[in-house]
């Protein structure tokens, strides 16, 4: 069940359009099926502030993992990995 948020939505600061109602949380569905939720942020298309906002939205929706990018629009940077690690702290990753 893919759920896509275009980088343009984050860039437009229309984050309220991205809020996921509790009854539709993908994480709940995946948890019930014993599956993880991986969110790809396409960090190479976002500013640092937008990356932080996108990561917060993903974590609020129950992401198990954050991934920097697909590689289609450029590759990940060490700086992006450090930023996501700082923003995510202990909020993502499950065994």
Secondary structure, 3 states (H helix, E strand, C coil): CCCCCCHHHHHCCCHHHHCCCHHHCHHHHHHHCCCCCEEECCHHHCCHHHHHHHHHHHHHCCCCEEECCCCCCCCCCHHHHHHHHHHHCCCCCCC
